[in-house]
Amino acid sequence: MKKLLSFLVVALLCTQALTQTTWKVDPLHAKLSFSITHLGISDVAGLFQTFDVTVTTSKANFSDAVFELSADVATIDTEVEMRDNHLRSADFFEVEKYPVMIFKSTSITKVSKDKYKLAGNLTLHGITKPVTMDLWYRGTAENPLNKVTSAGFQLTGSLKRSDFGIGPKFLPPFIGDKVSIKADGEFIKK
């Protein structure tokens, strides 16, 4: 009986592993952006030019999805070279010492149709903290040009730069503490 039970457990785990689908971000149809207030009167926006995201799921509605992101922090781009160089320096991101930002989801909770709370651990500037963001599953479609199946997501939320030790010499309201995050992307089924 024990052998049969062990066999069934192993078979169930193997079946579950085999039914998982992996989706990779399409870099031509994705953006990882942020904005932060300056002097309390305007927003400065930017993005990371180079990043990779993988989604693994066994459900068509992505309700059990696991998201993993890595971003090259040195590719920060605010469209002002002098500011970008300052952001890469030890005053902010210290890209020589902390070149990669990493996020791995730990849970996904359905809020309403196609809307979720995505929780996970974000490692930035050598500090790992739990964060929760809003996730909108925008649907799945087949590209009529190349017949590739893609899924679309939008992630929004905010975090505090002080939680990650970024720019501690630059206090609000000079530079706001709240950083708004928005990521849009299409993911290709592998």
Salt bridges, closest charged atoms under 4 A:
ASP26 OD2 - HIS29 ND1 2.69
ASP52 OD2 - LYS24 NZ 2.82
ASP91 OD2 - HIS86 NE2 2.67
ASP91 OD1 - LYS169 NZ 2.82
GLU94 OE2 - HIS125 NE2 2.65
ASP114 OD2 - LYS113 NZ 3.30
ASP134 OD1 - LYS117 NZ 2.47
ASP184 OD1 - ARG138 NH1 3.94
ASP184 OD2 - LYS182 NZ 3.56
